[in-house]
Amino acid sequence: MKHLSNSVTLQSNAMAAVLPELLAPAGSPAAFRAAIAGGADAIYCALGDSFNARRSAENFDKDTFAEACRIAHLAGTRVYLTLNVVIREDEMEQALRLVRDVWALGADAIIVQDWGLMAELHHRWPEVEVHVSTQANVHDVRGSLWCSEKMGVKRVTLSRELSLPEIKAIAATGIEVEVFGHGALCFCYSGLCLFSSLNGGRSANRGLCAQPCRLPYELIDRSTGEVLSPAGNGRALCPKDACTIDDIKELVEARVGSLKIEGRMKSPDYVLSVVSAYRDAFDDYANQVTDKNAREIRHRKLARSFNRDFTDAYLWGGSGNELMSYGRSNNRGQLVGTVIDSRKLPDVKKRSRGSQGGRERNRTLTRAEIYVSLDEPVGKGDLLEFRPLDDPDSFLTAPVNEDAPRGSRITCIAARMSGASHTQPSCA
């Protein structure tokens, strides 16, 4: 039995609109369970390490996939299999067998990039629900109609670069559209990256992206040799992460059928935090609830989950500096306070084993007591990063020992296996 998504109809004086499906990533069985707990309407995942764009994820085997489908369907949640890479001629029959197997195991739809595979599925098994991957780079009305009329697909996952008017025009044709609402953005068009293959011999279109766009580069005037890169802005190709949690009204009005969260390489904690934040935002919008405190909590959840800072510039026609994270490519977190003082604690000698079973040796555990004034609340178990203002790539970490409200002061113990002296950091 196939299960429909948990759609909610919004009534207005003008017309009825349908709340988008909330589509969550699952790169592991644990992340799959987190997506269900967070309130996802549908979940996308992969079987094995072939034919999907996240081969390094802890993907499913047939047994765990069948169990995942069973659990999801009991919760009223749909399951989509990602088959979102280009397929070589000698791989086609294997890819078709995979589709046949997962459809029998309970998959509700197959997400496909390769046009040849799409054509074969339409010819052999027209009953299989096919969604066009964003990797196929469908970005206009003609392309979307062709997918529907010639390939029999139900849904098109649109290129990330489209604006709201462009999305609305495609949705007006009647084909169901899916857009990426949250998570990593690629420098190349919708992930169609040749940079990784060129620079590192790892094809992003075969699930092996090396993320060269996240690395630091220098912009050099070839005629003079002068370095033109501004200080501290060495990551010229690194986009911010997408975030559309404040754009739900506009996405509904554009007739978006599914809002997709990127993150099959992310942790279960990330999936739970992000999915639950969007679930709450969806529900508040559906129920016409305006709660400033709830909105702040959702934003705090997202800020404390992995991110490179956020942007929704594409939706509003932006394509410039507002998209880019020039300073850093790693996790921002949320700035929660300021270090007001610190003192070095006595070093501790610790006997530890080297990596990969290396010999044991004595190490020095350098410790510091750090006093923090909080601008935002923190909870017991939160992990704080302390970063010097003049060197944000260098940091210490320390756990929070108890819940603490905004405006309070806390004390943390930071430690690391190092002989380096402690510097006064900022708290993020």
Helices and strands as residue ranges (DSSP letters): E 9-11, E 16-18, E 21-25, H 29-38, E 42-45, H 62-74, E 78-83, G 89-91, H 92-105, E 109-112, H 115-124, E 130-132, G 134-136, H 141-151, E 155-157, H 164-171, E 176-184, G 189-191, H 195-200, G 204-206, G 212-214, E 241-243, H 248-253, E 258-261, H 268-286, H 292-304, E 310-311, G 313-316, G 321-323, E 337-353, G 355-357, E 360-374, E 383-387, E 396-399, E 409-417, E 426-427
